[in-house]
C-alpha cells in the first residue's frame, strides 16, 4: 500500500514538473511575441512621426520660399529650425533632428563641357595631361557625336570588351557607370574595383541631376576652385559666411544675387556655373524615442527646372529639343475630350523636366451638382526617398 502511494506521489510530481515546464515555455514564447509586437508598433509609430516631421520641414521651406520671391538660398533663411519657425512644440519624450544637404551645391555633371571637366579634375589633383584624358573619355561616353582621342575610350574599344557594349550617348545617370568608361575607370577605381580618393572627391563635386547652375552659398572649396576661383576668392567667401565675418549692414551670411557675388569677388569672378539659389535639397529627419530610431530622407526639387537624365523617347512620340542639352524629351498633346458624364480630360504639354506635365486647365469632375479638383498641387516635388527604420524583427518560425 505504501509503495502504491509512493508511486502515485512520483507520478504527480512528474506531471507537475511537466506542467511547469510547459507553462514556462508558453510564457517565454508569449513574452517574445509581445516584445516583437511592441517593437513593430514602435517602428510604425516612429515612421509616422518622421513623416509628419518631414511634412513640417517641407511646409516651412515652401512658405519661406514664397515669402522670399520663390528663392531658397541657405538654411539661415529660417528653415534650419522648422519647429522654432512654426511655433510647434516637440512631442514629449521624442528627439527630432533635421539635417539639410544642398544637392545643388554640386556642379550638374550633364552640363559640364570638356574644358570644365578638365578644370575640375585638375583642381582635384590630377596632372593636366591626365585630366584631359579623363575628361575626353567622359565627354565621348555622353556625347552623341563626339569621338574620343583616346584609344581606350573609342567605340571599337568598347566592342572588343569581354562584354561588348557601346557608349551610353546620354547624360550619366549613376556613378557606377564610370566603371564602364574607358580611361576614366583607371583613375577612378583601383585594381580591386574600389573607388579611389580622386573618385570620391569627384563624386562630392558633381551631381547626376540636371539643373542650370550650382548654389555658391553651399558649394565646397573644391567646387569653387574647380570653376576657376583663386584661393583668395574662396577665402573671401568663407569670411563673409562666418559668424564674425565682415559684411555690409543688413546683409545675411549668404548671397542673394549675382551682384553681391561680383561686388565681393570682383567683376571678373568665374561664376558662369554658379548661382545664389538652391535647386535641389536633401531633407533628413531623424526621430528618436528611447532605443527606437527612424531616419527619413527626401530629395525635393526647389527649382522649377530640375531633372534626372532624359529618358529614351518612345518612337510613337514626337521628339522635342531640350534646351539644357540632355537629349530629347517627349511631347504628347491631348485635346480636351469628354470621357464620361461631366468628366473632362484637359490638354497637356511636355516640359523640360522628364515626366512632368503642365495641365492647361484644372481637371475637374462634376458629380451630383458638386465640382471637385481631381489633382493635388504639392508645394515641392519629391524626386528621391529613403528610409532607415532599424532592422525588421526576425520572423517567427513555425517549428519554434
KASULLIN-V8936 format. One line per field, one symbol per residue. ss: DSSP state (~ for helix, > for strand, _ for the rest). Layout:
ss=???
//
This chain:
ss=_~~~~~~~~~~~~~~~~~~~~~~~~~~~~~~~~~~~~~~~~~~~~~~~~~~~~~~~~~~~~~~~~~~_______~~~____~~~~~________>>>>>>>>~~~_>>~~~__~~~~~~~~~~____~~~~~~~~~~~~~~~________~~~_~~~~~_______________~~~~~____~~~~~>_____>_~~~~~~~__>>__>___>>_____~~~~~~____~~~~~~~~~~~________________~~~~~~~~________>>____>>>>>>>>>>__>>>>>>>>>>_____>__________>>>>______>>>>_____>>>>__>>>__>>>______>>>____>>>>__>>>>_______>>>>>>>>____________
//
